[in-house]
Amino acid sequence: MTRETLGRMLRDRYYIGKVSYKGIEYKGRHTPLIDEDVFNRVQRILDAHAGSGARERQHPHDLKGLVWCGRCQHRYILVPGRGIGGEYFYFLCRGRHRKLCDQPYIPVDVREQAVKQHYAHAVALPEDVRNAVRAGVDAAIAEHFELSDELRVQLTGQLDKLDRKESYFLDLAAEEGWPKDKLRAKLTAIREEQAKLTRQLDAATSQLETGRQVFLTALELLADPAALYERGGETVRAILNRAFFSRLYVDGGKVTDQVLNEPFDILHEAYVIYRRRQTGRQARPSGPRHTYHRSGAVAVSARHSGAKVGQSEQVAEGADPQYSK
């Protein structure tokens, strides 16, 4: 089995019980081999490798598409080189490639070490802050969670009607002579409405539980991310990198800045606000682009403002015992 064949199998919806005929997807008569949740998790892992905008065919690496030049803000590309010991790989700034930057060629091992050090010294939250945020999130859910039985019954009824309508159009599609394009459009509209109602039903059933799990998972990752990164292989590191960061700015052998993904950006802004309120003084700035706290928490980019700051203040208030109510 080739890698391409395996890739097609991992994307094939036949294994979750779906079949396609003349561009229309049906529920198959065969027993699904895997459930849809497992299938969707596989898709997310595959997308973690392909979602950076960088081509992975020639020289795959878990940092491709993630690292950007700290001098000119151009993306690094991975290029091969030859020496006495054989073939080596380097990160080359696109700005230098276009004669716009003086960033030197960076060996892959130097870049990998820089990211490891960044995880060890900058990507973490202290235990007391994680416990406080966790308690604040649980308290908020206990106070504000409301389940609407009436809304759930209403949405379930609408889904039943759409299921009957979908079955009707699928029966028509199986007969000859019916316009397939129009039937396909009808089925697409029905399935989009089903997906919308299902999301609303899920929200009515567990309105805040999803958000709670996102925060709790993020807090677990922030306990000791350097150890996870150190122990993990290329796939684990790629997933961690895509989870934490949308960009890492690197100058030479040092990470100089970062752009965090949600909810890590909100958590760390909240951490800075939380410490400021505890100490009564401003966090010490370390450069024009972002601010580090002395304890080694993740840098908070100065470009984060507006609604994000408001969200951070709410999280910080939930984390601080004196603001827990």
Salt bridges, closest charged atoms under 4 A:
GLU25 OE2 - ARG13 NE 2.77
ASP47 OD1 - ARG11 NH2 3.05
ASP62 OD1 - HIS61 ND1 3.83
ASP102 OD1 - ARG71 NH1 2.95
GLU112 OE2 - HIS61 NE2 2.72
ASP128 OD2 - ARG275 NH2 2.90
ASP138 OD1 - ARG212 NE 2.71
GLU143 OE1 - HIS144 NE2 3.92
ASP149 OD1 - ARG152 NH2 2.93
GLU166 OE2 - ARG191 NE 2.81
ASP181 OD1 - ARG184 NH1 2.89
GLU209 OE2 - ARG212 NH1 3.29
GLU220 OE2 - ARG134 NH2 3.46
ASP251 OD1 - ARG71 NE 2.75
ASP257 OD2 - ARG289 NE 2.67
ASP257 OD1 - HIS290 ND1 2.83
ASP257 OD2 - ARG303 NH2 3.80
GLU262 OE2 - LYS308 NZ 3.83
ASP265 OD2 - LYS308 NZ 3.02
GLU269 OE2 - HIS304 ND1 2.94
GLU317 OE2 - ARG277 NH1 3.99
